[in-house]
Amino acid sequence: MIEMRKHLQAMFVDVRQFLLTDGLKRLATVQTNARGDVTKEFDFLAEGRIIEYCGREISEPVRILTEERGEVRTRSGPARWTLIVDPVDGSENFARGNECSCVSLALLPGEELPRPEEVVVALVGGIFSGTSYEAEKGSGAWRNGEPTRPSQTSKLSDAMVTIDFNFKGNPGVSRLF
């Protein structure tokens, strides 16, 4: 699993470098994705870099599930890995220079229906800050390579909770808020 963590780290470093240089100038809308959201050029190009990396650097077949392109396969045959990619999680934030944007990657074995409990390695990396959070199933979690520990907060009233109210396509729910 260490090798796969290193691949996710390398993808994050490459995509972050692109986004902070050329990506900042690529703000045009290039398509509408399957969910009906607009795809910015920086998102599309960053996603392409991850796909190219997988095809070039990972010798086993990888099925890549992307926000902008859908399913992409790097080689023929059954996938050894499924990689779920959101190259710019918080695209509108990134386009506005808001630090609440990141690269999100999750790796699962094989090509079964993706379920959160099947994720074996994941990385979320802050685009502007460079801070990366990684987790490996059964091995722990790291922030910038240093081990982290779970929160000691046990009361909900002491916790910080965030909620995404993006109920696109369900006007009945969105009217409640």
Secondary structure as UniProt FT lines:
FT   HELIX           2..20
FT   HELIX           22..25
FT   STRAND          29..32
FT   TURN            34..35
FT   STRAND          38..40
FT   HELIX           41..57
FT   STRAND          62..66
FT   TURN            67..69
FT   STRAND          70..73
FT   STRAND          81..89
FT   HELIX           91..95
FT   TURN            96..97
FT   STRAND          102..109
FT   TURN            110..111
FT   HELIX           116..118
FT   STRAND          121..126
FT   TURN            127..129
FT   STRAND          132..136
FT   TURN            137..139
FT   STRAND          140..143
FT   TURN            144..145
FT   STRAND          146..147
FT   HELIX           156..158
FT   TURN            168..169
FT   HELIX           171..174
FT   TURN            175..176
//
